[in-house]
Amino acid sequence: MGLTDRMLIGAIANNPAAFEGTGEYRCCRACEMIYFTSAKQSDATHDGHDWFALPALNPDNSKVLERAFQRFIKRWTTERQDQLELFASRKGWDMAMELKYGGGALEESEVAEWQEIINGRLDQLLRQAREQLQNSAPVVPADE
């Protein structure tokens, strides 16, 4: 069947990218398959294959999305920024980025704006993954 964009985006969006910790999503070029592995629960099925670690939207402990969101809200009024910062001080930035009806701080229109930013970044990471998928790693003979 091959790897669809939807499959790759799902793995990229949810990739903790921490092999030594939580784990990471990888892509096996030989099998055209996405799999999850970690140091603690290693999936050795593809170890001898041509694989690569998928990029991650928000790697564990990186606060990439948090910093992006803090930059993003600078376009809103100072009053709204202050409201979000107060909310984040109480419940965290991860919740401040969520829709109000789900316990977050954002109105529907704000979520729609933020989602455009997220989707743009996911598209960039998808292109990166597709390029990596097309460019297989050089095979090094075992006797070298």
Summary of the structure (lengths in Angstrom):
residues: 144
radius of gyration: 18.6
end to end distance: 35.3
largest distance: 65.4
contacts: 363
relative contact order: 0.14
helix: 51%
strand: 12%
